[in-house]
Amino acid sequence: MDFALSGEHRMVQQMVRDFAEREVAPIIKEYDRDQEMAPLILPRMGKLGILGICLPVRYGGQGMDYISLGLACEELEVVDSTLRVVLSVHIGLNSLALFQWGSEEQKQRYLVPQARGEKVACFGLTEPGAGSDVAGIVSTARREGEDYILNGEKMWISLATKAHHCLWVGRTNPKAADPHEGLSAFMVELDRPGVTTGDLHGKLGMRAGSTGWINFQDVRVPANQRIGEEGEGFKIAMSCLDNGRYTVAAGATGLIRASLEASIKYSKDRKAFGREIAKFQLVQQKIAKMVQSYEMARLLYLRAGWMKNQGLRNTRETSLAKWFATDESFSAASEAIQIHGAYGYSDEYDVERYLRNSRGAIIYEGTSEIHQLMQAGYALGLREDTPLRCELPAYDAQDWQ
């Protein structure tokens, strides 16, 4: 058992940290207030290779492992959650699905430009009336000759107005006995006729990111853009969530760290009753709890990343990491505000943004309640992961370069 990060891991950490701290941190507050995504973010992340960090070089990626993806997500969310969301969606929910389920032609057509950062990708699963209940999806994909005709609206879609490609899930068999088996997945270019998109504003958090909706009205796509077999859409979507949840867990770990670092700095600067507030035991208690949460969340996501590297199924471990890290990030941000007092309640300090951003991760990619049910199911022997037709490839240092 080796807990050490490699030299490559530390290099990834530093590169992503430098980008986030030097290029984004000075402007993020302005874009959060304006509820807009900074135009430089996606092009810069593409140029730096971050958008293909854990994909083989032959597919346009950097050839790093899945732990590197987690480390990048942690560093990005230390500065702002919206940066990490880019990797959750572009890589976790889309590119890794292509890597796992796509044909070679699909990988060359979609994965390569996505890994190079030439095209941005998103994930179309959630609908106005279907969130946790994926089987409740009403979007349809009707076969017509060599094409499918896609109809339906997707809601709460990150990068909806920024993406070029969407991994979209719809119902191909409305008569399936099990509604989960009536779903199929497709890669769809968002400049096709019949596609409209828009941004959502007025969100509690994630204001410096792009969250929106995608509407398909009689969108015609060739059958060769279906990912996997007809009826495999639910399994594909769940495997996407395994990867997305891993990135959310790693990012939430970074948010805990950001709250901790801000609290340490402020408690040493702020004085009350004639001394630094860091000297007061109740302040120390809050900081100690953040330390505990950070170390535990970090170990949980790194274990999941190691399992991905080994080619081991990690649905249970990733679910646990996501549940714990996101819940604790909300608690850490709340306590950071308490340490900052009235100043923490204003956007003069970053901790109020940490709290607003942290709340979303307790909802998306499986609510905390969903993850509690999953963990209870595993513990009680009521839930068991069955093998998939296509498993996520294990990391191969030689083959990926």
GUTORZA-479937 format. One record per residue (C-alpha): z, y, x; residue number from 1. Coordinates in nm, 2 decimals. Example, Ala and Ser with C-alpha at 12.3 -4.5 7.8 and 13.67 -1.06 7.14 Angstrom:
! residues 2
pz  py  px  resi
0.78  -0.45  1.23  1;
0.71  -0.11  1.37  2;
! end
This chain:
! residues 401
pz  py  px  resi
0.00  0.00  0.00  1;
-0.12  0.32  0.17  2;
-0.02  0.65  0.01  3;
-0.21  0.86  0.27  4;
-0.52  1.06  0.19  5;
-0.82  1.02  0.42  6;
-0.97  1.30  0.63  7;
-1.25  1.31  0.37  8;
-1.01  1.35  0.09  9;
-0.83  1.64  0.27  10;
-1.17  1.80  0.34  11;
-1.26  1.78  -0.04  12;
-0.92  1.93  -0.13  13;
-0.97  2.22  0.11  14;
-1.33  2.29  0.01  15;
-1.25  2.30  -0.36  16;
-0.93  2.50  -0.30  17;
-1.12  2.76  -0.10  18;
-1.38  2.80  -0.37  19;
-1.13  2.84  -0.65  20;
-0.89  3.07  -0.47  21;
-1.15  3.29  -0.30  22;
-1.43  3.32  -0.55  23;
-1.27  3.26  -0.89  24;
-0.90  3.36  -0.88  25;
-0.98  3.73  -0.82  26;
-1.19  3.75  -1.14  27;
-1.06  3.48  -1.37  28;
-0.82  3.72  -1.56  29;
-1.10  3.95  -1.65  30;
-1.31  3.67  -1.79  31;
-1.02  3.52  -1.97  32;
-0.96  3.86  -2.15  33;
-1.33  3.89  -2.23  34;
-1.35  3.52  -2.35  35;
-1.66  3.46  -2.14  36;
-1.74  3.22  -1.86  37;
-1.81  3.38  -1.53  38;
-2.19  3.33  -1.45  39;
-2.13  3.24  -1.09  40;
-1.92  2.93  -1.16  41;
-2.18  2.66  -1.25  42;
-2.44  2.76  -0.99  43;
-2.17  2.78  -0.71  44;
-2.02  2.44  -0.81  45;
-2.37  2.30  -0.80  46;
-2.45  2.45  -0.46  47;
-2.12  2.32  -0.31  48;
-2.19  1.97  -0.43  49;
-1.89  1.96  -0.66  50;
-2.10  1.87  -0.97  51;
-2.20  1.54  -0.80  52;
-1.89  1.48  -0.59  53;
-1.83  1.11  -0.68  54;
-2.19  0.99  -0.72  55;
-2.40  0.81  -0.46  56;
-2.63  1.01  -0.23  57;
-2.93  0.82  -0.37  58;
-2.86  0.97  -0.71  59;
-2.82  1.33  -0.57  60;
-2.44  1.31  -0.53  61;
-2.21  1.36  -0.23  62;
-2.11  0.99  -0.20  63;
-1.74  1.06  -0.23  64;
-1.50  0.83  -0.41  65;
-1.32  0.86  -0.75  66;
-1.00  0.98  -0.58  67;
-1.20  1.28  -0.45  68;
-1.30  1.36  -0.81  69;
-0.93  1.36  -0.91  70;
-0.84  1.58  -0.61  71;
-1.11  1.83  -0.69  72;
-0.99  1.85  -1.05  73;
-0.63  1.91  -0.94  74;
-0.74  2.20  -0.71  75;
-0.96  2.35  -0.98  76;
-0.70  2.36  -1.24  77;
-0.44  2.52  -1.01  78;
-0.66  2.83  -1.05  79;
-0.78  2.78  -1.41  80;
-0.82  2.50  -1.65  81;
-1.17  2.60  -1.75  82;
-1.29  2.51  -1.40  83;
-1.17  2.16  -1.43  84;
-1.32  2.13  -1.78  85;
-1.66  2.16  -1.61  86;
-1.60  1.84  -1.41  87;
-1.44  1.66  -1.71  88;
-1.75  1.71  -1.92  89;
-2.04  1.72  -1.66  90;
-1.92  1.43  -1.45  91;
-1.65  1.25  -1.65  92;
-1.80  1.24  -1.99  93;
-2.17  1.25  -1.90  94;
-2.28  1.17  -1.55  95;
-2.05  0.87  -1.50  96;
-2.17  0.73  -1.83  97;
-2.53  0.74  -1.70  98;
-2.41  0.58  -1.37  99;
-2.24  0.31  -1.57  100;
-2.48  0.25  -1.86  101;
-2.81  0.41  -1.78  102;
-3.13  0.24  -1.68  103;
-3.27  0.32  -1.34  104;
-3.54  0.54  -1.51  105;
-3.27  0.73  -1.70  106;
-3.07  0.78  -1.38  107;
-3.36  0.92  -1.20  108;
-3.46  1.14  -1.49  109;
-3.11  1.28  -1.58  110;
-2.85  1.18  -1.33  111;
-3.02  1.30  -1.02  112;
-3.07  1.66  -1.13  113;
-2.72  1.66  -1.28  114;
-2.56  1.54  -0.96  115;
-2.76  1.80  -0.76  116;
-2.63  2.07  -0.99  117;
-2.98  2.16  -1.11  118;
-2.90  2.06  -1.47  119;
-2.57  2.09  -1.65  120;
-2.45  1.82  -1.89  121;
-2.22  1.80  -2.19  122;
-2.09  1.54  -2.43  123;
-2.14  1.53  -2.81  124;
-1.89  1.32  -2.99  125;
-1.64  1.53  -3.19  126;
-1.76  1.65  -3.53  127;
-1.61  1.90  -3.78  128;
-1.46  1.60  -3.98  129;
-1.43  1.34  -3.70  130;
-1.20  1.38  -3.40  131;
-0.95  1.10  -3.32  132;
-1.13  0.89  -3.59  133;
-1.45  0.83  -3.40  134;
-1.56  0.58  -3.66  135;
-1.58  0.87  -3.90  136;
-1.88  1.02  -3.74  137;
-2.15  1.11  -3.99  138;
-2.43  1.23  -3.75  139;
-2.72  1.00  -3.79  140;
-3.00  0.86  -3.57  141;
-3.28  0.71  -3.78  142;
-3.54  0.49  -3.61  143;
-3.90  0.60  -3.67  144;
-4.15  0.40  -3.47  145;
-4.09  0.46  -3.10  146;
-3.86  0.76  -3.17  147;
-3.53  0.84  -3.33  148;
-3.47  1.13  -3.56  149;
-3.13  1.28  -3.49  150;
-2.93  1.49  -3.74  151;
-2.57  1.62  -3.74  152;
-2.33  1.88  -3.61  153;
-2.09  1.84  -3.31  154;
-1.79  2.07  -3.28  155;
-1.55  2.17  -3.00  156;
-1.82  2.09  -2.74  157;
-1.74  2.22  -2.39  158;
-2.05  2.38  -2.22  159;
-2.24  2.36  -2.55  160;
-2.44  2.68  -2.47  161;
-2.46  2.62  -2.10  162;
-2.57  2.26  -2.08  163;
-2.93  2.13  -2.05  164;
-2.85  1.77  -2.14  165;
-2.61  1.62  -2.40  166;
-2.49  1.26  -2.42  167;
-2.49  1.25  -2.80  168;
-2.34  0.98  -3.03  169;
-2.47  0.92  -3.38  170;
-2.49  0.65  -3.65  171;
-2.79  0.42  -3.63  172;
-2.66  0.16  -3.87  173;
-2.48  0.31  -4.17  174;
-2.45  -0.04  -4.32  175;
-2.26  -0.20  -4.03  176;
-1.96  -0.40  -4.16  177;
-1.75  -0.24  -3.88  178;
-1.83  0.13  -3.87  179;
-1.76  0.13  -3.49  180;
-2.06  -0.10  -3.44  181;
-2.30  0.13  -3.62  182;
-2.30  0.39  -3.35  183;
-2.55  0.45  -3.06  184;
-2.57  0.69  -2.77  185;
-2.86  0.91  -2.66  186;
-2.94  1.15  -2.38  187;
-3.09  1.46  -2.54  188;
-3.24  1.77  -2.38  189;
-3.09  2.07  -2.56  190;
-3.42  2.27  -2.56  191;
-3.58  2.03  -2.80  192;
-3.71  2.16  -3.14  193;
-3.44  2.14  -3.40  194;
-3.14  2.20  -3.16  195;
-2.92  2.50  -3.21  196;
-2.60  2.58  -3.02  197;
-2.33  2.85  -3.03  198;
-2.00  2.95  -2.88  199;
-1.66  2.95  -3.04  200;
-1.42  3.24  -2.98  201;
-1.07  3.32  -3.09  202;
-0.92  3.01  -2.91  203;
-0.56  3.00  -2.80  204;
-0.66  2.91  -2.45  205;
-0.95  2.80  -2.23  206;
-1.09  3.15  -2.30  207;
-1.27  3.18  -1.97  208;
-1.47  2.87  -2.05  209;
-1.75  2.77  -2.28  210;
-1.66  2.58  -2.60  211;
-1.90  2.56  -2.89  212;
-2.10  2.36  -3.14  213;
-2.43  2.18  -3.13  214;
-2.64  2.12  -3.44  215;
-2.93  1.88  -3.46  216;
-3.18  1.91  -3.75  217;
-3.45  1.65  -3.74  218;
-3.45  1.63  -3.36  219;
-3.70  1.38  -3.24  220;
-3.62  1.18  -2.92  221;
-3.81  0.88  -2.77  222;
-3.63  0.55  -2.80  223;
-3.62  0.53  -2.42  224;
-3.36  0.80  -2.43  225;
-3.11  0.58  -2.60  226;
-2.83  0.49  -2.36  227;
-2.74  0.12  -2.37  228;
-2.82  -0.10  -2.67  229;
-2.83  0.00  -3.03  230;
-2.47  -0.04  -3.16  231;
-2.30  0.02  -2.82  232;
-2.23  0.38  -2.89  233;
-1.86  0.34  -2.95  234;
-1.81  0.13  -2.64  235;
-2.00  0.38  -2.43  236;
-1.80  0.67  -2.58  237;
-1.47  0.50  -2.50  238;
-1.58  0.43  -2.15  239;
-1.67  0.80  -2.12  240;
-1.32  0.89  -2.23  241;
-1.17  0.67  -1.97  242;
-1.34  0.88  -1.71  243;
-1.28  1.21  -1.88  244;
-0.91  1.14  -1.93  245;
-0.88  1.07  -1.56  246;
-1.01  1.41  -1.48  247;
-0.78  1.57  -1.74  248;
-0.48  1.39  -1.59  249;
-0.56  1.51  -1.24  250;
-0.63  1.87  -1.37  251;
-0.30  1.88  -1.56  252;
-0.12  1.78  -1.24  253;
-0.27  2.09  -1.08  254;
-0.15  2.30  -1.37  255;
0.21  2.17  -1.31  256;
0.17  2.26  -0.95  257;
0.05  2.61  -1.03  258;
0.35  2.66  -1.26  259;
0.58  2.54  -0.99  260;
0.43  2.75  -0.72  261;
0.44  3.06  -0.94  262;
0.80  3.00  -1.04  263;
0.91  2.95  -0.68  264;
0.75  3.27  -0.57  265;
0.88  3.48  -0.86  266;
1.23  3.34  -0.84  267;
1.25  3.44  -0.47  268;
1.12  3.79  -0.54  269;
1.31  3.87  -0.86  270;
1.67  3.98  -0.84  271;
1.94  3.99  -1.11  272;
2.31  4.04  -1.09  273;
2.27  4.13  -0.72  274;
2.09  3.83  -0.60  275;
1.76  3.64  -0.61  276;
1.73  3.44  -0.94  277;
1.64  3.14  -0.72  278;
2.01  3.12  -0.64  279;
2.10  3.05  -1.01  280;
2.14  2.68  -1.09  281;
1.97  2.69  -1.43  282;
1.66  2.84  -1.26  283;
1.68  2.57  -0.99  284;
1.71  2.31  -1.26  285;
1.38  2.42  -1.42  286;
1.21  2.42  -1.08  287;
1.35  2.07  -0.99  288;
1.20  1.93  -1.32  289;
0.86  2.07  -1.23  290;
0.88  1.90  -0.89  291;
0.96  1.57  -1.06  292;
0.68  1.61  -1.31  293;
0.43  1.70  -1.04  294;
0.51  1.41  -0.82  295;
0.50  1.16  -1.10  296;
0.18  1.29  -1.25  297;
0.01  1.29  -0.91  298;
0.11  0.93  -0.85  299;
-0.02  0.82  -1.19  300;
-0.36  0.98  -1.15  301;
-0.40  0.86  -0.79  302;
-0.33  0.51  -0.90  303;
-0.60  0.53  -1.17  304;
-0.84  0.67  -0.91  305;
-0.76  0.38  -0.67  306;
-0.83  0.14  -0.95  307;
-1.16  0.30  -1.02  308;
-1.25  0.27  -0.65  309;
-1.17  -0.10  -0.67  310;
-1.38  -0.16  -0.98  311;
-1.07  -0.24  -1.19  312;
-1.04  -0.16  -1.56  313;
-0.80  0.13  -1.59  314;
-0.79  0.23  -1.96  315;
-0.42  0.17  -1.98  316;
-0.33  0.34  -1.66  317;
-0.56  0.64  -1.72  318;
-0.42  0.68  -2.07  319;
-0.07  0.69  -1.94  320;
-0.16  0.94  -1.67  321;
-0.33  1.17  -1.92  322;
-0.05  1.15  -2.17  323;
0.23  1.22  -1.91  324;
0.05  1.49  -1.71  325;
-0.07  1.70  -2.01  326;
0.27  1.69  -2.19  327;
0.45  1.78  -1.87  328;
0.20  2.06  -1.79  329;
0.28  2.23  -2.12  330;
0.65  2.20  -2.05  331;
0.61  2.33  -1.69  332;
0.41  2.63  -1.80  333;
0.67  2.71  -2.08  334;
0.95  2.69  -1.83  335;
0.76  2.90  -1.58  336;
0.73  3.18  -1.85  337;
1.11  3.15  -1.90  338;
1.17  3.20  -1.53  339;
0.94  3.50  -1.54  340;
1.12  3.65  -1.84  341;
0.94  3.93  -2.02  342;
0.68  3.95  -1.74  343;
0.58  3.60  -1.81  344;
0.50  3.69  -2.16  345;
0.22  3.93  -2.05  346;
-0.10  3.86  -1.87  347;
0.02  4.06  -1.57  348;
0.12  3.72  -1.44  349;
-0.08  3.40  -1.46  350;
0.19  3.18  -1.62  351;
0.11  3.29  -1.98  352;
-0.25  3.17  -1.93  353;
-0.12  2.84  -1.79  354;
0.07  2.79  -2.12  355;
-0.22  2.88  -2.34  356;
-0.46  2.65  -2.14  357;
-0.22  2.36  -2.12  358;
-0.19  2.33  -2.50  359;
-0.55  2.22  -2.54  360;
-0.52  1.91  -2.32  361;
-0.25  1.77  -2.54  362;
-0.52  1.75  -2.81  363;
-0.86  1.67  -2.66  364;
-0.97  1.34  -2.51  365;
-0.70  1.16  -2.70  366;
-0.41  1.34  -2.85  367;
-0.06  1.26  -2.71  368;
0.00  1.06  -3.03  369;
-0.31  0.85  -2.97  370;
-0.20  0.77  -2.62  371;
0.15  0.68  -2.74  372;
-0.01  0.43  -2.98  373;
-0.22  0.29  -2.70  374;
0.07  0.24  -2.47  375;
0.28  0.08  -2.74  376;
-0.01  -0.15  -2.82  377;
-0.04  -0.26  -2.46  378;
0.34  -0.31  -2.43  379;
0.36  -0.51  -2.75  380;
0.06  -0.73  -2.68  381;
-0.13  -0.58  -2.97  382;
-0.40  -0.43  -2.76  383;
-0.62  -0.59  -2.50  384;
-0.92  -0.45  -2.31  385;
-1.23  -0.67  -2.34  386;
-1.50  -0.68  -2.07  387;
-1.79  -0.44  -2.11  388;
-2.15  -0.53  -2.07  389;
-2.17  -0.25  -1.81  390;
-1.86  -0.17  -1.60  391;
-1.82  0.14  -1.40  392;
-1.94  0.06  -1.04  393;
-1.67  0.02  -0.78  394;
-1.68  0.27  -0.49  395;
-1.88  0.14  -0.19  396;
-1.85  0.37  0.11  397;
-2.16  0.23  0.28  398;
-2.38  0.19  -0.02  399;
-2.30  0.54  -0.16  400;
-2.41  0.73  0.15  401;
! end
